[in-house]
Amino acid sequence: MKKHLTRSEEFDILKLVIDKFLLLSIFLLGYGLFKIVESSDFLSGLAVLIGGVLLMIILTIILVREYEFIKS
């Protein structure tokens, strides 16, 4: 028999995953900004910064999709 998670357990797992996405994206944004400010390698820092922004966009899409799922 397979066990099924309750909605609150699913939400708790989702919060853990989203928290890791948020932590990683903030780290990427900060590291990209650091690389731009500290070195003359602007394109490398910009690439890391864009990676952080893309991760934030993915996080937002996941949150909106989950909110719409819970709302309906």
All heavy atoms as TSV, in Angstrom:
chain	resi	resn	atom	element	x	y	z
A	1	MET	N	N	0.829	-1.190	0.000
A	1	MET	CA	C	0.000	0.000	0.000
A	1	MET	C	C	0.870	1.249	0.000
A	1	MET	O	O	1.815	1.337	0.763
A	1	MET	CB	C	-0.871	0.040	1.255
A	1	MET	CG	C	-2.122	-0.746	1.183
A	1	MET	SD	S	-3.400	0.422	0.767
A	1	MET	CE	C	-4.706	-0.661	0.413
A	2	LYS	N	N	0.508	2.161	-0.837
A	2	LYS	CA	C	1.209	3.443	-0.871
A	2	LYS	C	C	0.546	4.408	0.103
A	2	LYS	O	O	-0.673	4.429	0.240
A	2	LYS	CB	C	1.161	4.051	-2.265
A	2	LYS	CG	C	2.021	3.353	-3.256
A	2	LYS	CD	C	2.005	4.128	-4.559
A	2	LYS	CE	C	2.904	3.483	-5.561
A	2	LYS	NZ	N	2.927	4.209	-6.832
A	3	LYS	N	N	1.375	5.185	0.760
A	3	LYS	CA	C	0.844	6.220	1.638
A	3	LYS	C	C	0.656	7.496	0.843
A	3	LYS	O	O	1.459	7.829	-0.016
A	3	LYS	CB	C	1.803	6.490	2.792
A	3	LYS	CG	C	1.857	5.394	3.813
A	3	LYS	CD	C	2.709	5.841	4.977
A	3	LYS	CE	C	2.702	4.782	6.058
A	3	LYS	NZ	N	3.454	5.220	7.232
A	4	HIS	N	N	-0.401	8.215	1.136
A	4	HIS	CA	C	-0.674	9.492	0.492
A	4	HIS	C	C	-0.474	10.614	1.499
A	4	HIS	O	O	-0.809	10.479	2.674
A	4	HIS	CB	C	-2.106	9.536	-0.050
A	4	HIS	CG	C	-2.334	8.556	-1.157
A	4	HIS	ND1	N	-1.880	8.776	-2.438
A	4	HIS	CD2	C	-2.948	7.347	-1.177
A	4	HIS	CE1	C	-2.213	7.756	-3.201
A	4	HIS	NE2	N	-2.862	6.856	-2.459
A	5	LEU	N	N	0.090	11.712	1.001
A	5	LEU	CA	C	0.322	12.868	1.862
A	5	LEU	C	C	-0.943	13.705	1.975
A	5	LEU	O	O	-1.720	13.800	1.030
A	5	LEU	CB	C	1.446	13.737	1.303
A	5	LEU	CG	C	2.812	13.083	1.184
A	5	LEU	CD1	C	3.772	14.028	0.487
A	5	LEU	CD2	C	3.340	12.716	2.546
A	6	THR	N	N	-1.110	14.316	3.120
A	6	THR	CA	C	-2.216	15.259	3.268
A	6	THR	C	C	-1.818	16.578	2.605
A	6	THR	O	O	-0.664	16.794	2.236
A	6	THR	CB	C	-2.527	15.513	4.755
A	6	THR	OG1	O	-1.388	16.143	5.356
A	6	THR	CG2	C	-2.858	14.214	5.479
A	7	ARG	N	N	-2.778	17.470	2.440
A	7	ARG	CA	C	-2.493	18.762	1.810
A	7	ARG	C	C	-1.483	19.568	2.617
A	7	ARG	O	O	-0.626	20.239	2.057
A	7	ARG	CB	C	-3.777	19.563	1.645
A	7	ARG	CG	C	-4.637	19.047	0.544
A	7	ARG	CD	C	-5.270	20.232	-0.149
A	7	ARG	NE	N	-6.198	19.795	-1.159
A	7	ARG	CZ	C	-5.924	19.865	-2.448
A	7	ARG	NH1	N	-4.780	20.336	-2.844
A	7	ARG	NH2	N	-6.815	19.469	-3.324
A	8	SER	N	N	-1.577	19.510	3.932
A	8	SER	CA	C	-0.633	20.272	4.756
A	8	SER	C	C	0.780	19.700	4.640
A	8	SER	O	O	1.758	20.453	4.621
A	8	SER	CB	C	-1.088	20.297	6.211
A	8	SER	OG	O	-1.086	19.000	6.750
A	9	GLU	N	N	0.913	18.379	4.542
A	9	GLU	CA	C	2.232	17.780	4.363
A	9	GLU	C	C	2.814	18.137	2.995
A	9	GLU	O	O	4.006	18.438	2.887
A	9	GLU	CB	C	2.140	16.265	4.510
A	9	GLU	CG	C	1.858	15.801	5.914
A	9	GLU	CD	C	1.567	14.318	6.011
A	9	GLU	OE1	O	1.161	13.708	5.004
A	9	GLU	OE2	O	1.750	13.778	7.117
A	10	GLU	N	N	1.975	18.130	1.957
A	10	GLU	CA	C	2.431	18.532	0.628
A	10	GLU	C	C	2.891	19.981	0.642
A	10	GLU	O	O	3.912	20.325	0.038
A	10	GLU	CB	C	1.320	18.360	-0.402
A	10	GLU	CG	C	1.032	16.938	-0.786
A	10	GLU	CD	C	-0.093	16.838	-1.792
A	10	GLU	OE1	O	-0.561	17.880	-2.290
A	10	GLU	OE2	O	-0.500	15.708	-2.089
A	11	PHE	N	N	2.138	20.847	1.323
A	11	PHE	CA	C	2.492	22.257	1.392
A	11	PHE	C	C	3.791	22.470	2.151
A	11	PHE	O	O	4.605	23.310	1.776
A	11	PHE	CB	C	1.352	23.052	2.028
A	11	PHE	CG	C	1.553	24.527	1.988
A	11	PHE	CD1	C	1.508	25.212	0.783
A	11	PHE	CD2	C	1.798	25.234	3.143
A	11	PHE	CE1	C	1.705	26.572	0.736
A	11	PHE	CE2	C	1.992	26.595	3.112
A	11	PHE	CZ	C	1.944	27.274	1.906
A	12	ASP	N	N	4.012	21.710	3.219
A	12	ASP	CA	C	5.262	21.816	3.975
A	12	ASP	C	C	6.465	21.422	3.109
A	12	ASP	O	O	7.509	22.073	3.157
A	12	ASP	CB	C	5.221	20.937	5.226
A	12	ASP	CG	C	4.310	21.503	6.292
A	12	ASP	OD1	O	4.041	22.727	6.261
A	12	ASP	OD2	O	3.854	20.717	7.154
A	13	ILE	N	N	6.322	20.380	2.307
A	13	ILE	CA	C	7.400	19.968	1.404
A	13	ILE	C	C	7.635	21.028	0.341
A	13	ILE	O	O	8.773	21.366	0.017
A	13	ILE	CB	C	7.082	18.601	0.772
A	13	ILE	CG1	C	7.135	17.517	1.854
A	13	ILE	CG2	C	8.052	18.273	-0.352
A	13	ILE	CD1	C	6.667	16.165	1.405
A	14	LEU	N	N	6.547	21.602	-0.180
A	14	LEU	CA	C	6.660	22.661	-1.178
A	14	LEU	C	C	7.386	23.874	-0.597
A	14	LEU	O	O	8.226	24.483	-1.263
A	14	LEU	CB	C	5.283	23.065	-1.689
A	14	LEU	CG	C	5.265	24.176	-2.724
A	14	LEU	CD1	C	5.793	23.662	-4.052
A	14	LEU	CD2	C	3.879	24.733	-2.893
A	15	LYS	N	N	7.093	24.209	0.663
A	15	LYS	CA	C	7.769	25.341	1.299
A	15	LYS	C	C	9.270	25.093	1.409
A	15	LYS	O	O	10.064	26.006	1.205
A	15	LYS	CB	C	7.190	25.607	2.685
A	15	LYS	CG	C	5.854	26.282	2.671
A	15	LYS	CD	C	5.440	26.793	4.042
A	15	LYS	CE	C	5.425	25.731	5.085
A	15	LYS	NZ	N	4.881	26.136	6.370
A	16	LEU	N	N	9.662	23.870	1.724
A	16	LEU	CA	C	11.085	23.542	1.821
A	16	LEU	C	C	11.778	23.689	0.466
A	16	LEU	O	O	12.873	24.243	0.367
A	16	LEU	CB	C	11.274	22.120	2.343
A	16	LEU	CG	C	10.931	21.876	3.802
A	16	LEU	CD1	C	10.988	20.385	4.107
A	16	LEU	CD2	C	11.883	22.632	4.693
A	17	VAL	N	N	11.138	23.196	-0.584
A	17	VAL	CA	C	11.720	23.280	-1.921
A	17	VAL	C	C	11.816	24.730	-2.370
A	17	VAL	O	O	12.852	25.172	-2.894
A	17	VAL	CB	C	10.889	22.435	-2.919
A	17	VAL	CG1	C	11.319	22.689	-4.342
A	17	VAL	CG2	C	10.997	20.963	-2.577
A	18	ILE	N	N	10.765	25.502	-2.168
A	18	ILE	CA	C	10.758	26.900	-2.590
A	18	ILE	C	C	11.784	27.697	-1.786
A	18	ILE	O	O	12.442	28.596	-2.324
A	18	ILE	CB	C	9.343	27.481	-2.472
A	18	ILE	CG1	C	8.485	26.904	-3.575
A	18	ILE	CG2	C	9.344	28.983	-2.543
A	18	ILE	CD1	C	7.044	27.292	-3.518
A	19	ASP	N	N	11.962	27.370	-0.530
A	19	ASP	CA	C	12.961	28.040	0.285
A	19	ASP	C	C	14.367	27.812	-0.283
A	19	ASP	O	O	15.179	28.737	-0.330
A	19	ASP	CB	C	12.878	27.539	1.724
A	19	ASP	CG	C	13.812	28.265	2.646
A	19	ASP	OD1	O	13.858	29.514	2.559
A	19	ASP	OD2	O	14.482	27.596	3.460
A	20	LYS	N	N	14.644	26.611	-0.742
A	20	LYS	CA	C	15.961	26.326	-1.335
A	20	LYS	C	C	16.139	27.082	-2.641
A	20	LYS	O	O	17.213	27.604	-2.926
A	20	LYS	CB	C	16.134	24.820	-1.570
A	20	LYS	CG	C	16.024	23.978	-0.330
A	20	LYS	CD	C	16.955	24.417	0.765
A	20	LYS	CE	C	16.777	23.555	1.981
A	20	LYS	NZ	N	16.766	24.243	3.215
A	21	PHE	N	N	15.092	27.153	-3.476
A	21	PHE	CA	C	15.150	27.931	-4.709
A	21	PHE	C	C	15.441	29.394	-4.398
A	21	PHE	O	O	16.281	30.027	-5.044
A	21	PHE	CB	C	13.815	27.859	-5.473
A	21	PHE	CG	C	13.762	26.799	-6.515
A	21	PHE	CD1	C	12.978	25.676	-6.327
A	21	PHE	CD2	C	14.464	26.926	-7.691
A	21	PHE	CE1	C	12.905	24.698	-7.296
A	21	PHE	CE2	C	14.409	25.959	-8.662
A	21	PHE	CZ	C	13.623	24.834	-8.472
A	22	LEU	N	N	14.754	29.943	-3.406
A	22	LEU	CA	C	14.931	31.345	-3.038
A	22	LEU	C	C	16.341	31.602	-2.524
A	22	LEU	O	O	16.986	32.589	-2.906
A	22	LEU	CB	C	13.902	31.742	-1.982
A	22	LEU	CG	C	13.906	33.194	-1.536
A	22	LEU	CD1	C	13.570	34.104	-2.706
A	22	LEU	CD2	C	12.913	33.393	-0.420
A	23	LEU	N	N	16.852	30.726	-1.686
A	23	LEU	CA	C	18.198	30.876	-1.148
A	23	LEU	C	C	19.237	30.825	-2.265
A	23	LEU	O	O	20.158	31.653	-2.314
A	23	LEU	CB	C	18.459	29.785	-0.111
A	23	LEU	CG	C	19.764	29.864	0.662
A	23	LEU	CD1	C	19.794	31.136	1.496
A	23	LEU	CD2	C	19.922	28.646	1.534
A	24	LEU	N	N	19.094	29.887	-3.175
A	24	LEU	CA	C	20.031	29.756	-4.285
A	24	LEU	C	C	19.974	30.969	-5.208
A	24	LEU	O	O	21.012	31.479	-5.645
A	24	LEU	CB	C	19.753	28.472	-5.065
A	24	LEU	CG	C	20.674	28.190	-6.245
A	24	LEU	CD1	C	22.112	28.004	-5.763
A	24	LEU	CD2	C	20.198	26.958	-6.990
A	25	SER	N	N	18.783	31.450	-5.505
A	25	SER	CA	C	18.672	32.592	-6.416
A	25	SER	C	C	19.230	33.868	-5.783
A	25	SER	O	O	19.889	34.662	-6.457
A	25	SER	CB	C	17.227	32.792	-6.860
A	25	SER	OG	O	16.396	33.053	-5.759
A	26	ILE	N	N	19.019	34.073	-4.498
A	26	ILE	CA	C	19.588	35.242	-3.828
A	26	ILE	C	C	21.116	35.143	-3.793
A	26	ILE	O	O	21.821	36.133	-3.998
A	26	ILE	CB	C	18.999	35.404	-2.420
A	26	ILE	CG1	C	17.544	35.861	-2.533
A	26	ILE	CG2	C	19.806	36.378	-1.578
A	26	ILE	CD1	C	16.816	35.929	-1.225
A	27	PHE	N	N	21.633	33.943	-3.580
A	27	PHE	CA	C	23.078	33.754	-3.623
A	27	PHE	C	C	23.629	34.089	-5.008
A	27	PHE	O	O	24.653	34.762	-5.135
A	27	PHE	CB	C	23.448	32.316	-3.239
A	27	PHE	CG	C	24.904	32.001	-3.437
A	27	PHE	CD1	C	25.850	32.485	-2.546
A	27	PHE	CD2	C	25.324	31.250	-4.518
A	27	PHE	CE1	C	27.199	32.210	-2.731
A	27	PHE	CE2	C	26.665	30.978	-4.708
A	27	PHE	CZ	C	27.602	31.454	-3.813
A	28	LEU	N	N	22.954	33.620	-6.063
A	28	LEU	CA	C	23.406	33.910	-7.418
A	28	LEU	C	C	23.355	35.398	-7.732
A	28	LEU	O	O	24.270	35.937	-8.368
A	28	LEU	CB	C	22.572	33.132	-8.438
A	28	LEU	CG	C	22.847	31.644	-8.552
A	28	LEU	CD1	C	21.863	30.990	-9.505
A	28	LEU	CD2	C	24.271	31.389	-8.990
A	29	LEU	N	N	22.306	36.070	-7.295
A	29	LEU	CA	C	22.211	37.514	-7.514
A	29	LEU	C	C	23.346	38.250	-6.802
A	29	LEU	O	O	23.985	39.138	-7.377
A	29	LEU	CB	C	20.857	38.039	-7.038
A	29	LEU	CG	C	19.639	37.668	-7.885
A	29	LEU	CD1	C	18.369	38.071	-7.159
A	29	LEU	CD2	C	19.708	38.316	-9.240
A	30	GLY	N	N	23.593	37.891	-5.570
A	30	GLY	CA	C	24.663	38.531	-4.816
A	30	GLY	C	C	26.042	38.243	-5.395
A	30	GLY	O	O	26.884	39.134	-5.513
A	31	TYR	N	N	26.279	37.006	-5.783
A	31	TYR	CA	C	27.573	36.632	-6.352
A	31	TYR	C	C	27.795	37.318	-7.700
A	31	TYR	O	O	28.905	37.780	-7.996
A	31	TYR	CB	C	27.672	35.116	-6.493
A	31	TYR	CG	C	29.012	34.651	-7.010
A	31	TYR	CD1	C	30.158	34.817	-6.237
A	31	TYR	CD2	C	29.134	34.053	-8.254
A	31	TYR	CE1	C	31.391	34.400	-6.705
A	31	TYR	CE2	C	30.361	33.636	-8.726
A	31	TYR	CZ	C	31.486	33.809	-7.952
A	31	TYR	OH	O	32.707	33.403	-8.419
A	32	GLY	N	N	26.740	37.392	-8.521
A	32	GLY	CA	C	26.855	38.080	-9.802
A	32	GLY	C	C	27.154	39.554	-9.616
A	32	GLY	O	O	27.997	40.122	-10.317
A	33	LEU	N	N	26.489	40.175	-8.668
A	33	LEU	CA	C	26.751	41.587	-8.381
A	33	LEU	C	C	28.172	41.781	-7.854
A	33	LEU	O	O	28.864	42.731	-8.231
A	33	LEU	CB	C	25.725	42.107	-7.376
A	33	LEU	CG	C	25.780	43.585	-7.067
A	33	LEU	CD1	C	25.472	44.395	-8.327
A	33	LEU	CD2	C	24.788	43.925	-5.980
A	34	PHE	N	N	28.617	40.859	-7.012
A	34	PHE	CA	C	29.989	40.925	-6.492
A	34	PHE	C	C	31.006	40.822	-7.628
A	34	PHE	O	O	31.989	41.565	-7.663
A	34	PHE	CB	C	30.206	39.807	-5.469
A	34	PHE	CG	C	31.616	39.708	-4.981
A	34	PHE	CD1	C	32.108	40.622	-4.069
A	34	PHE	CD2	C	32.440	38.696	-5.435
A	34	PHE	CE1	C	33.413	40.533	-3.613
A	34	PHE	CE2	C	33.745	38.599	-4.989
A	34	PHE	CZ	C	34.237	39.523	-4.076
A	35	LYS	N	N	30.788	39.901	-8.561
A	35	LYS	CA	C	31.714	39.744	-9.675
A	35	LYS	C	C	31.741	40.973	-10.565
A	35	LYS	O	O	32.789	41.339	-11.083
A	35	LYS	CB	C	31.335	38.512	-10.503
A	35	LYS	CG	C	31.766	37.208	-9.878
A	35	LYS	CD	C	31.487	36.040	-10.778
A	35	LYS	CE	C	32.604	35.944	-11.786
A	35	LYS	NZ	N	32.589	34.686	-12.536
A	36	ILE	N	N	30.602	41.615	-10.748
A	36	ILE	CA	C	30.553	42.824	-11.570
A	36	ILE	C	C	31.311	43.961	-10.892
A	36	ILE	O	O	32.088	44.674	-11.524
A	36	ILE	CB	C	29.092	43.231	-11.859
A	36	ILE	CG1	C	28.463	42.256	-12.846
A	36	ILE	CG2	C	29.021	44.642	-12.409
A	36	ILE	CD1	C	26.986	42.473	-13.070
A	37	VAL	N	N	31.115	44.128	-9.595
A	37	VAL	CA	C	31.723	45.246	-8.878
A	37	VAL	C	C	33.224	45.034	-8.665
A	37	VAL	O	O	34.016	45.957	-8.845
A	37	VAL	CB	C	31.009	45.463	-7.520
A	37	VAL	CG1	C	31.755	46.443	-6.647
A	37	VAL	CG2	C	29.580	45.917	-7.754
A	38	GLU	N	N	33.641	43.834	-8.282
A	38	GLU	CA	C	35.025	43.593	-7.889
A	38	GLU	C	C	35.988	43.385	-9.049
A	38	GLU	O	O	37.158	43.699	-8.935
A	38	GLU	CB	C	35.099	42.360	-6.969
A	38	GLU	CG	C	34.615	42.636	-5.581
A	38	GLU	CD	C	35.483	43.649	-4.854
A	38	GLU	OE1	O	36.717	43.539	-4.920
A	38	GLU	OE2	O	34.910	44.553	-4.245
A	39	SER	N	N	35.522	42.833	-10.151
A	39	SER	CA	C	36.459	42.526	-11.228
A	39	SER	C	C	36.048	43.227	-12.515
A	39	SER	O	O	34.975	43.809	-12.618
A	39	SER	CB	C	36.530	41.013	-11.450
A	39	SER	OG	O	35.298	40.545	-11.936
A	40	SER	N	N	36.910	43.138	-13.489
A	40	SER	CA	C	36.603	43.741	-14.781
A	40	SER	C	C	35.865	42.757	-15.689
A	40	SER	O	O	35.621	43.052	-16.846
A	40	SER	CB	C	37.896	44.205	-15.453
A	40	SER	OG	O	38.739	43.089	-15.679
A	41	ASP	N	N	35.524	41.581	-15.160
A	41	ASP	CA	C	34.830	40.566	-15.956
A	41	ASP	C	C	33.326	40.796	-15.876
A	41	ASP	O	O	32.602	40.092	-15.184
A	41	ASP	CB	C	35.204	39.174	-15.440
A	41	ASP	CG	C	34.813	38.078	-16.404
A	41	ASP	OD1	O	34.422	38.402	-17.540
A	41	ASP	OD2	O	34.911	36.907	-16.018
A	42	PHE	N	N	32.858	41.787	-16.604
A	42	PHE	CA	C	31.467	42.211	-16.545
A	42	PHE	C	C	30.523	41.143	-17.096
A	42	PHE	O	O	29.465	40.883	-16.512
A	42	PHE	CB	C	31.290	43.517	-17.326
A	42	PHE	CG	C	29.882	44.017	-17.351
A	42	PHE	CD1	C	29.347	44.642	-16.235
A	42	PHE	CD2	C	29.088	43.856	-18.472
A	42	PHE	CE1	C	28.038	45.103	-16.237
A	42	PHE	CE2	C	27.790	44.311	-18.493
A	42	PHE	CZ	C	27.262	44.937	-17.371
A	43	LEU	N	N	30.895	40.515	-18.210
A	43	LEU	CA	C	29.994	39.543	-18.846
A	43	LEU	C	C	29.785	38.297	-17.994
A	43	LEU	O	O	28.682	37.752	-17.943
A	43	LEU	CB	C	30.525	39.158	-20.229
A	43	LEU	CG	C	30.472	40.274	-21.272
A	43	LEU	CD1	C	31.065	39.782	-22.585
A	43	LEU	CD2	C	29.063	40.764	-21.470
A	44	SER	N	N	30.820	37.856	-17.332
A	44	SER	CA	C	30.688	36.693	-16.460
A	44	SER	C	C	29.763	36.999	-15.279
A	44	SER	O	O	28.900	36.187	-14.918
A	44	SER	CB	C	32.058	36.264	-15.960
A	44	SER	OG	O	31.945	35.204	-15.060
A	45	GLY	N	N	29.939	38.161	-14.683
A	45	GLY	CA	C	29.063	38.572	-13.581
A	45	GLY	C	C	27.635	38.758	-14.029
A	45	GLY	O	O	26.690	38.400	-13.328
A	46	LEU	N	N	27.466	39.314	-15.237
A	46	LEU	CA	C	26.127	39.504	-15.779
A	46	LEU	C	C	25.445	38.169	-16.055
A	46	LEU	O	O	24.244	38.016	-15.810
A	46	LEU	CB	C	26.193	40.339	-17.062
A	46	LEU	CG	C	24.862	40.761	-17.658
A	46	LEU	CD1	C	24.126	41.676	-16.696
A	46	LEU	CD2	C	25.081	41.430	-18.994
A	47	ALA	N	N	26.202	37.184	-16.512
A	47	ALA	CA	C	25.636	35.851	-16.765
A	47	ALA	C	C	25.136	35.218	-15.464
A	47	ALA	O	O	24.051	34.625	-15.427
A	47	ALA	CB	C	26.674	34.957	-17.426
A	48	VAL	N	N	25.911	35.358	-14.388
A	48	VAL	CA	C	25.491	34.817	-13.087
A	48	VAL	C	C	24.264	35.563	-12.591
A	48	VAL	O	O	23.323	34.961	-12.058
A	48	VAL	CB	C	26.653	34.885	-12.074
A	48	VAL	CG1	C	26.190	34.488	-10.688
A	48	VAL	CG2	C	27.797	34.010	-12.525
A	49	LEU	N	N	24.250	36.882	-12.778
A	49	LEU	CA	C	23.116	37.701	-12.368
A	49	LEU	C	C	21.849	37.300	-13.113
A	49	LEU	O	O	20.778	37.167	-12.518
A	49	LEU	CB	C	23.449	39.171	-12.611
A	49	LEU	CG	C	22.719	40.200	-11.790
A	49	LEU	CD1	C	23.159	40.105	-10.353
A	49	LEU	CD2	C	22.990	41.583	-12.326
A	50	ILE	N	N	21.957	37.066	-14.410
A	50	ILE	CA	C	20.810	36.644	-15.218
A	50	ILE	C	C	20.331	35.263	-14.781
A	50	ILE	O	O	19.130	34.993	-14.740
A	50	ILE	CB	C	21.158	36.686	-16.713
A	50	ILE	CG1	C	21.296	38.141	-17.163
A	50	ILE	CG2	C	20.119	35.964	-17.556
A	50	ILE	CD1	C	21.806	38.317	-18.575
A	51	GLY	N	N	21.262	34.383	-14.407
A	51	GLY	CA	C	20.877	33.071	-13.876
A	51	GLY	C	C	20.053	33.203	-12.604
A	51	GLY	O	O	19.062	32.488	-12.414
A	52	GLY	N	N	20.427	34.116	-11.730
A	52	GLY	CA	C	19.659	34.358	-10.503
A	52	GLY	C	C	18.279	34.902	-10.802
A	52	GLY	O	O	17.293	34.525	-10.171
A	53	VAL	N	N	18.208	35.797	-11.792
A	53	VAL	CA	C	16.904	36.358	-12.175
A	53	VAL	C	C	16.007	35.266	-12.768
A	53	VAL	O	O	14.808	35.197	-12.449
A	53	VAL	CB	C	17.094	37.523	-13.172
A	53	VAL	CG1	C	15.783	37.930	-13.785
A	53	VAL	CG2	C	17.745	38.699	-12.485
A	54	LEU	N	N	16.568	34.414	-13.614
A	54	LEU	CA	C	15.774	33.327	-14.187
A	54	LEU	C	C	15.267	32.372	-13.108
A	54	LEU	O	O	14.128	31.893	-13.165
A	54	LEU	CB	C	16.592	32.570	-15.229
A	54	LEU	CG	C	16.854	33.306	-16.528
A	54	LEU	CD1	C	17.772	32.477	-17.430
A	54	LEU	CD2	C	15.561	33.631	-17.239
A	55	LEU	N	N	16.098	32.105	-12.128
A	55	LEU	CA	C	15.672	31.239	-11.026
A	55	LEU	C	C	14.547	31.888	-10.227
A	55	LEU	O	O	13.606	31.210	-9.808
A	55	LEU	CB	C	16.869	30.931	-10.134
A	55	LEU	CG	C	16.779	29.701	-9.262
A	55	LEU	CD1	C	16.486	28.468	-10.094
A	55	LEU	CD2	C	18.068	29.510	-8.511
A	56	MET	N	N	14.609	33.205	-10.034
A	56	MET	CA	C	13.529	33.925	-9.350
A	56	MET	C	C	12.232	33.856	-10.157
A	56	MET	O	O	11.152	33.720	-9.584
A	56	MET	CB	C	13.903	35.390	-9.131
A	56	MET	CG	C	14.851	35.606	-8.019
A	56	MET	SD	S	14.026	35.500	-6.440
A	56	MET	CE	C	15.113	36.481	-5.469
A	57	ILE	N	N	12.340	33.952	-11.477
A	57	ILE	CA	C	11.144	33.857	-12.332
A	57	ILE	C	C	10.527	32.468	-12.232
A	57	ILE	O	O	9.307	32.331	-12.118
A	57	ILE	CB	C	11.500	34.230	-13.789
A	57	ILE	CG1	C	11.808	35.718	-13.882
A	57	ILE	CG2	C	10.369	33.849	-14.741
A	57	ILE	CD1	C	12.369	36.148	-15.221
A	58	ILE	N	N	11.371	31.438	-12.230
A	58	ILE	CA	C	10.864	30.066	-12.070
A	58	ILE	C	C	10.170	29.918	-10.716
A	58	ILE	O	O	9.104	29.307	-10.614
A	58	ILE	CB	C	12.013	29.044	-12.223
A	58	ILE	CG1	C	12.498	29.015	-13.666
A	58	ILE	CG2	C	11.575	27.658	-11.775
A	58	ILE	CD1	C	13.758	28.210	-13.866
A	59	LEU	N	N	10.756	30.484	-9.676
A	59	LEU	CA	C	10.155	30.454	-8.334
A	59	LEU	C	C	8.786	31.115	-8.349
A	59	LEU	O	O	7.827	30.594	-7.781
A	59	LEU	CB	C	11.069	31.143	-7.339
A	59	LEU	CG	C	10.534	31.369	-5.935
A	59	LEU	CD1	C	10.434	30.050	-5.205
A	59	LEU	CD2	C	11.418	32.320	-5.171
A	60	THR	N	N	8.675	32.257	-9.017
A	60	THR	CA	C	7.401	32.974	-9.088
A	60	THR	C	C	6.358	32.147	-9.825
A	60	THR	O	O	5.203	32.075	-9.400
A	60	THR	CB	C	7.596	34.331	-9.787
A	60	THR	OG1	O	8.608	35.056	-9.093
A	60	THR	CG2	C	6.317	35.117	-9.804
A	61	ILE	N	N	6.750	31.513	-10.919
A	61	ILE	CA	C	5.813	30.682	-11.686
A	61	ILE	C	C	5.315	29.516	-10.833
A	61	ILE	O	O	4.122	29.201	-10.825
A	61	ILE	CB	C	6.479	30.183	-12.982
A	61	ILE	CG1	C	6.686	31.353	-13.936
A	61	ILE	CG2	C	5.649	29.090	-13.635
A	61	ILE	CD1	C	7.540	31.014	-15.141
A	62	ILE	N	N	6.211	28.885	-10.097
A	62	ILE	CA	C	5.812	27.770	-9.232
A	62	ILE	C	C	4.837	28.243	-8.158
A	62	ILE	O	O	3.826	27.583	-7.875
A	62	ILE	CB	C	7.049	27.103	-8.588
A	62	ILE	CG1	C	7.851	26.359	-9.637
A	62	ILE	CG2	C	6.635	26.150	-7.475
A	62	ILE	CD1	C	9.175	25.836	-9.128
A	63	LEU	N	N	5.131	29.393	-7.552
A	63	LEU	CA	C	4.243	29.913	-6.507
A	63	LEU	C	C	2.860	30.240	-7.058
A	63	LEU	O	O	1.843	29.910	-6.436
A	63	LEU	CB	C	4.848	31.158	-5.871
A	63	LEU	CG	C	5.927	30.922	-4.842
A	63	LEU	CD1	C	6.556	32.236	-4.431
A	63	LEU	CD2	C	5.366	30.207	-3.645
A	64	VAL	N	N	2.792	30.884	-8.212
A	64	VAL	CA	C	1.500	31.254	-8.792
A	64	VAL	C	C	0.719	30.007	-9.179
A	64	VAL	O	O	-0.479	29.907	-8.923
A	64	VAL	CB	C	1.694	32.189	-10.002
A	64	VAL	CG1	C	0.411	32.347	-10.790
A	64	VAL	CG2	C	2.206	33.536	-9.550
A	65	ARG	N	N	1.393	29.040	-9.765
A	65	ARG	CA	C	0.723	27.803	-10.162
A	65	ARG	C	C	0.174	27.055	-8.944
A	65	ARG	O	O	-0.941	26.551	-8.957
A	65	ARG	CB	C	1.700	26.927	-10.929
A	65	ARG	CG	C	1.010	26.044	-11.935
A	65	ARG	CD	C	1.989	25.255	-12.719
A	65	ARG	NE	N	2.411	26.019	-13.887
A	65	ARG	CZ	C	3.407	25.674	-14.668
A	65	ARG	NH1	N	4.110	24.604	-14.390
A	65	ARG	NH2	N	3.717	26.396	-15.718
A	66	GLU	N	N	0.951	26.991	-7.871
A	66	GLU	CA	C	0.504	26.300	-6.665
A	66	GLU	C	C	-0.618	27.069	-5.987
A	66	GLU	O	O	-1.571	26.466	-5.473
A	66	GLU	CB	C	1.684	26.106	-5.703
A	66	GLU	CG	C	1.355	25.266	-4.508
A	66	GLU	CD	C	1.017	23.834	-4.853
A	66	GLU	OE1	O	1.461	23.326	-5.886
A	66	GLU	OE2	O	0.251	23.222	-4.074
A	67	TYR	N	N	-0.546	28.392	-5.982
A	67	TYR	CA	C	-1.606	29.185	-5.380
A	67	TYR	C	C	-2.919	28.981	-6.122
A	67	TYR	O	O	-3.957	28.828	-5.513
A	67	TYR	CB	C	-1.219	30.653	-5.375
A	67	TYR	CG	C	-2.319	31.545	-4.859
A	67	TYR	CD1	C	-2.639	31.573	-3.513
A	67	TYR	CD2	C	-3.065	32.327	-5.714
A	67	TYR	CE1	C	-3.655	32.363	-3.019
A	67	TYR	CE2	C	-4.094	33.137	-5.239
A	67	TYR	CZ	C	-4.368	33.149	-3.896
A	67	TYR	OH	O	-5.384	33.938	-3.432
A	68	GLU	N	N	-2.854	28.953	-7.463
A	68	GLU	CA	C	-4.073	28.732	-8.232
A	68	GLU	C	C	-4.624	27.339	-7.998
A	68	GLU	O	O	-5.814	27.122	-7.974
A	68	GLU	CB	C	-3.795	28.951	-9.724
A	68	GLU	CG	C	-3.595	30.405	-10.072
A	68	GLU	CD	C	-3.244	30.608	-11.521
A	68	GLU	OE1	O	-3.069	29.608	-12.247
A	68	GLU	OE2	O	-3.119	31.772	-11.926
A	69	PHE	N	N	-3.733	26.358	-7.775
A	69	PHE	CA	C	-4.169	24.988	-7.512
A	69	PHE	C	C	-4.879	24.915	-6.162
A	69	PHE	O	O	-5.926	24.284	-6.035
A	69	PHE	CB	C	-2.959	24.043	-7.538
A	69	PHE	CG	C	-3.300	22.636	-7.148
A	69	PHE	CD1	C	-4.026	21.814	-7.984
A	69	PHE	CD2	C	-2.914	22.135	-5.913
A	69	PHE	CE1	C	-4.336	20.524	-7.619
A	69	PHE	CE2	C	-3.211	20.836	-5.550
A	69	PHE	CZ	C	-3.932	20.037	-6.398
A	70	ILE	N	N	-4.344	25.554	-5.158
A	70	ILE	CA	C	-4.939	25.512	-3.827
A	70	ILE	C	C	-6.242	26.304	-3.798
A	70	ILE	O	O	-7.201	25.919	-3.167
A	70	ILE	CB	C	-3.946	26.056	-2.771
A	70	ILE	CG1	C	-2.792	25.072	-2.605
A	70	ILE	CG2	C	-4.613	26.271	-1.433
A	70	ILE	CD1	C	-1.683	25.586	-1.712
A	71	LYS	N	N	-6.256	27.423	-4.534
A	71	LYS	CA	C	-7.432	28.286	-4.521
A	71	LYS	C	C	-8.663	27.604	-5.121
A	71	LYS	O	O	-9.767	27.777	-4.636
A	71	LYS	CB	C	-7.090	29.561	-5.315
A	71	LYS	CG	C	-8.081	30.677	-5.111
A	71	LYS	CD	C	-7.510	31.938	-5.703
A	71	LYS	CE	C	-8.326	32.332	-6.904
A	71	LYS	NZ	N	-7.885	33.599	-7.475
A	72	SER	N	N	-8.461	26.792	-6.148
A	72	SER	CA	C	-9.623	26.158	-6.801
A	72	SER	C	C	-10.031	24.855	-6.181
A	72	SER	O	O	-9.589	24.400	-5.226
A	72	SER	CB	C	-9.318	25.927	-8.266
A	72	SER	OG	O	-8.189	25.094	-8.411
